Amino acid sequence: MFIVEDEEDILELLRYHLSRDGYTVTTATDGEEALSAIPKIMPDLVLLDLMLPGVDGLDVCRKLKKDTQTAAIPIIMVTAKGEESDIVTGLELGADDYVAKPFSMKVLIARVRTVLHRKGQPPADADATLCVRDLAIDPRRREVLVKGKPVDLTFTEFGLLRFLAGRPGWVMTRDQIIYAVRGEDYAVTDRAVDVQIVGLRKKLGKCADYIETVRGVGYRFKESG
């Protein structure tokens, strides 16, 4: 575990709780120090504050994800309230998740565990039927069942649901959704994604709340539990 945080009180708080939870913790207080140390240590995860002196957190994220040596290291961003645009940028650069200050330590540790769990999972079979509680998604038949009953989805609705459900817990920006469902050259607005989500939720009925809105950022498929 590598923590990049310039506020000493927060850094020590994170170090204490994560160490107590069994993680080996290494720290840096600025972006340059982090970029120098991370490729040498190759931590399992980076907890990255965005507001750093010198090289800021977004630049650190960008450089780590562009370097083939460090690109696979998961990153959780730590952001201040009101940094929605930075959250979107970070997720589109390849960050895995974020927590906003002030944060609950229990929530942060849960996010850490979730991201590390994802890292350890084998890649999903793209053609395998995906079953999540009362929902079943069969890519081969392009069929969706809610409590065993078929639901008629459009091409876009099906692609959107499959994309989100295949990455439970991941926050996806609207641009990431557009790219995944239609490709990068598809001309569609953020508003169109929201409209698709509204229609999809109506059709999913009792499973509608599986798709969570992350205000100002995008959407997330609720994990099992």
N, C-alpha and C positions, 0 to 999 in steps of 0.2 A: 504494500500500500504506500503510495507516495502522495503527500499533501502539499499543495502549493497555496500558501496563505500568508499575507503580509501583516495581518493583525495578530499580535502575539497572544492575546487572551483567547481568541478563537482557535488559533493554532494549537495551543496547549490543551484546550478543551477537547478538540478533535483527537489529538494524540492520546490523551488520557482514556477517552471512551473507546476508541478503536483498539488501542493496545489491550484494554481490559476485556474486549470482546475477542481477543485472540489473534489480532492482526499484527504483523511486524510493520512498524511505521517509520518511514523516512520523510523528511520535510525539506522544503525550500521556501524562502520568503520573497522571491522575485522570479520573473519569467526566465531571465538569463541563466540563473542558477539551476532552475528546473530543467531547461533544455540541455544543459551540460550534464546533469546527473542522471536523468531518466534513461537515456540509451545505455549507460553503463550498468545501471541497476536492473532494468527491465522489470518494473513492478507489475503485479497482477492488475492494478487499477490505479488511476490518477484522480484524486479529488482536487479540482482546479478552481480557485477563486478567479473571477473574471476581472476584478478591479485590482490590478497589480501595478507597482511602479515599474517604469521602463517598458519592457516587453509585456503587453497586457495578456490576459487569459485567452482571448480569442486568437491572438497571434501564436501563443503557445500551442493551442489546440490545432490550429492550421498546420503548423510545422511538424507536430507529432504525427498527424494524420497523413501528411505528404511523404514522410520518411518511411520507406518500406520496413525498416527495422522496428519502428515503434507504432506503425499504423494500427495494429491489432490490439493495442493496449486500450482497454475501456476507459472512458473519461466521464466523470460526473462533474458538471459545472456547479459552482456555488455562486449564486447571483444575489444582488440587492433587489429590493422591491422596485418595480417600475422598469426593469431592464428587459421587457418583453422582446424588443427587437434584437437584443444581444442573445437571448435564449434561442430565438429562431435561427440566427446566424450560426451559433454554436452547434445546434442540432444538424444543420445542413452541412457543416464542416465535418461532421462525423462523431460528435459527442453522443454519448449513450443516454444520458439523462441529466436532470438538474434538480437542485434544491434551492429554495429561495430563503434569504435571510429575512427575519430571524427564523431559524429552523428548529424543529424538534429533533433531538438526538436520536430518539427511537425511530423516527421517520427516516432520517439520514442513514442509520445503520441498516434499516430494512431495504432502502434503495441500493446500498452497497451489496448486500447479500443477493438481491435480485439480479443485479448486473453481473456479479461473479457467477451466479448460477447459469445465466444465459451463456456466458463465455464457455462454460464447461459442457454445454449441450451439443450433441452432434447436429449437423445441418438437417433441417426438416426435408422429407421427401416431398417435392413440389406437387406430385400427383396423389399423395396419400390423403384420405379423408381426414379432415380436421374436426375433432369433437371437443367442444367446450361446454360443459354442463348440459343445458337443454338445446344446444345448437350443434348441428352437423353440417360441414361444408365439404362437398365432393367435387374437386376440381375437374375430374375426368368427365363427369356427367353435367357439370356446371349446375349442380343441384344443392339447394339449401333446405334443411329441415329444422323446424322449430317444434320441439316436443314431438318429433316423428311426423309432423305434417309439412308438406312442401310449401315453400314460399316463392312466389314469382318475382324474380329480381331482373332488372335491366342488366345489360352487359357491364356498364360502369358501376352500378351498385354491387354486382357480384365481385368485380375486381377490387373495389374499395374494401369490401368486407373481408375478402380473402387476404388482402395485403395487411390490414390491421390485425386480424385474428391470428395471422401467422407470426406476429411479433408481439405477443401479449406483454403489457407493461411498458412498451416502448412509446415514447412521445413522438408523434410524427407531425411535421409541419404540413401546411396545405401544399406547398411546393413539392415536398417529398411524395405526397399522395398523388398529385397530378402526374409527376414523372413516372411513378410506379404503375399507375393505372393506364395512362394514355401515352407516355413517352415525353421526352423533353421538348418536342416541337409542337405539342398539342396546345392550342391557344385557348385557355380557360382561366377564369378569374378565381380568386379566393372565394368570392361569394358563391360561385357555382359549386364549389366543394361543399360549402355549408348547406346548400339546397339539396345536394345529393345525400348528405348525412341525414337531413330531416326526413327525406323520403324513405331512406333505408331504415331508420328507426321506426317509422310508422309500420312498415312491413314486418319488422322483427317482433312487434308486439311486446310480449313479456320479456324478451331478450334485448329490448332496445337499450336498456341501461348498461349493457356490456360495452357499449361505445361511450367513452367519457370525453367530454369537452375539456381541453386544457386552455383556459381563457388566454386569449392574445397570442397563442402559440399554434395550436392545432388539435389533434385528437389522439386518444390512447384507447386500446382495447383492454378492458379490465381483466386482470389475471384471475385464475381460478382461486376460489376460496370463499 
